Amino acid sequence: MSEGTAHRFEGRVALLTGAASGIGRATALRLASEGAAVFALDIAKDGLASLEDEVRAAGGTIVTRAGSVGERAECFSAVEQCLDELGRLDVLGNIAGVSRADHLVDVTEEQYRLMFAVNVDGPFFLCQAAVPHLLETDGNIVNIASNAGLMGTAYTVAYSMTKGAVIQLTRSLAMELAKTKVRVNAIAPGGVATSLTHDFHIPEGVDVDLMQPYMGFRGMSRPEDIAAFFAFVASEDGRAIHGSILSADLGLTAG
């Protein structure tokens, strides 16, 4: 981190979901290091506790909350607690996500509902709860989409549907707020080396040739790479960016 980025979020509050691990954790640490007060939401209590310790040890400000973004009431309660404890809201980061691969015919209703609850319902309801407060601070929203929302990906039909929905949420909300100063954008990573990818379920009998187009040639990004990009987009350095779907996928969707 350069001297010029060290204080970009001083006096600002960021509510980040999926903050206990992966991209969410890296983003929480990055924004806190740049001066943000972080409100961290996740279902993983142990991960939140270790994140809190790390942020506080570095002199940062953080409030944690254990809860599921798949529940509308939880989304509204989280925003309310953020305002009560930190006084304002400047950045909403919809980062939490679940994914798995399956043959279409094998996807259970439970798996399908969970992916939509976390990946679509959560961002929608958090945006709904946060927008009135972001209007007061001229804040911004950064959604984490995926290359899977921009291209056909075999064996991840349901997941790709959810990320396509995140992209349309981003674009449509950006249009709805076009005459305000609130910015709405999405980052679309490719593979990122997190527990989500390490534990990624691959079904038997897949055709590897069909998967090659979204496996890429440059490996996977690090969570810190996406966090650094997030910090740029959410800061004043990204003030010209609105309604954009920003690929950070090591070239997966270039061709």
N, C-alpha and C positions, 0 to 999 in steps of 0.2 A: 504494500500500500504506500503510495507516494504522499509527500507532505501536503500536496494539494487536495487529497481526498480524506485527510485525517479527521476533518470536522464537518463533513457534508451534512450530517444528520443531527447536529447539536440542536437541542430544543424540540426535536421531533419524536413522535411516537409511532412505532410500527407494530401492527398486529400480524403475526406470522403463524400459519397453520403448518402441521407436520414438522414442528420445530425440534422434536426430540432426536431426530436422526437425519442423515442424508442431506439433501439440498436445503431443507428447512433449517436444520441445525447450523450448517455452514453459513446460511444467510443471516440467521440470528446473531452468530458470532461476528460476522462482517459488519452488520449495521451497528451493533453495540460498540464495536471498535471504532466506528466513525461517529460515535456520540449519541446514537438513538437510544431511547428508552424502549425496550422490547417487551411486548406482551406475547408470550409463547404458548400456543395451544396445541395439544397432542393427546392421544389416548395413552401414551407410554409414560407412566409416572416416573420410573427409574431414569429414563432418558431425560426427562424434564429436570429432574433433581440434579443430574450431573451437568446439564447445560447451565442451570442456575448457578451452580458452584463455579463453573468456569468463567461465566460472565462477571460474576461478583468479584472473583479473584483478580480479574483484570481491571477492576474499578468501574465496571459498567452497571447499568440499571436494568433490571428484568423483573417481570411478574409472570408466573407460570399458572396454567390452568389445565387440568386433565379433563378431557371431554371429547365427544365424537362430533365432527363437523357434519355428519350425516343426519343430524337432528336439528330441525329448524329452531326449536326453543334454545338449544345449546348455542347456536350461532348468535342469536340475539342476546343471550345472557353474557356471552363472551365479550361482545362489543360493549355492553353496558358496564361490565366489570372493568374493562380497559379504561373506559372514560372515568369511572369512579376512582380508580387507583392511580391513573397516570394523567388524567385531566384533559386529554385531547386525543385525536387520531389523525395521523398524517399519511400513513402508508398501510394499505391492506395487501398482504401477500398470501394468495391462495396457493399453497404449496403442497399440502397433504394429498396423497394419491395412493391408490392400490391398483395392481396390475397382475395379470397372469395370462398364459397362453393355453388355449384348448381348441380342439376341433369344435366347430360351431354346434354340432348336434350334442356335444357333451357338456355344454355350459349349463350349470344348474340355475334355477331361478334365484337361489340364495346368492350365488356368485355374481349373477347379473345385477341384482338389486344392490348388493354391497358396492360394486364398482360405480353404479350411478349415484348412490347415496353420498359416497365420499368425493368422487371426482366431479360431479355435476351439482347435486343438491347443495353441498357445502359451499362451493363458490357462489352459487346463486343467492342463497340465503344470507351469507356473509356480506355480499355486495348490497343486498337489500337493507340489511341492518346498518351498514357502514356509510352508505352514500350520503345520508343527511348530515353526518358529522364531517365527512370529507369535503363537503361543500363549504363548510365553515372554515376549513383550514387550507382550501385550495390544494387538497391532497391528491393522492393517486393510488391506483390499484395495479398490481402486477400479478397476473395469473400464470401458473405454470401449465403450459399445454404440452405438446409432444410432437415429434415428427410423425407419430402415428395418427395425429389429427390432420395431417397434410398429405398423406399418401396411403395407398392401400397396403395393409399389413396382414398377411395370412396368419391365421390362428389367433389373432387378437381382435376379432371383430367387435366384441363388446367394449373392450378398452379403447379401440380406435373411435368408436361412436362417442364415448364420453369425452375424449379429447377434441373431437370435432365440435362437440357442444360447447366446450370451453372457448374454442376459437370464435364461435358465433356469439357467445356471451360477451366476449371481449369487444368484438366489432360492433355489435348492436348497442351495447351500453356506451361505447365510445360515441356513437352517433346520438344517442339520447342525451348525452352530456356535452355535446359539441359546443354549445354556447356558454358553457361554464368554464372554469379554470381547472376542473378536475381532469386528470389524465387517466386513461385506461389502456393497458397494454398487456401482451402475453409474450412469454419466452417459451420457445418450443425446442427443448433439448432433444438430442438423440440418446444413445446409451450413456448413462452416468454410473460410475462405480459406487453404488450404494448398496445397502442391505436389500433393497427392493430388487436390484438386478442380480445380486449374488444368490438370492433365494428364489429367483424367478422360476416358475413352474413351466417346464416344457413337456408337452404330452408325447406319448409314444406314437410312432408312425408318421411323424411330420416329414414333409418333403423339404430338405435343406435348401434346394435350389429356389424354392419359393420364399425362403426367409433371407436369402443372401442380399437382396436389394436394401433391406433395412438393418443389416449387420455392419455395413460400411467397411472401410479400408484403413481407418486411422484409430481403431480401438475405441475406448470410452473416455469421456470427459471426467474430471474430478468434480465433486460437489462445490469445491471452492471456485472453480471456473464459472459455474452458473451463479454462485453467490456474488462474485465480482460484477458480473453482467447485470444482475438484479440491482445491485447498489447503484450502478451507473444509470439504469433506466428510472429508478425511483428517486434519484437525486435531481437537483437543479441542472446538473450536466445533461440530463435527458429531457429537458423542458420542451424540446421541439418534437418529441415522440408522443404520438397519441393515436390510438386505434390500430397499432401495429402488431403484427405477429412476427416476432424476431427469432429467427432460427439460430440455434447454437448447437448444431448437430454434427460438427466435423464433416460437413459436406454431404450428408445423407440425402438431402432433398435438392441438391444442386443440379442433378441431371434428370 
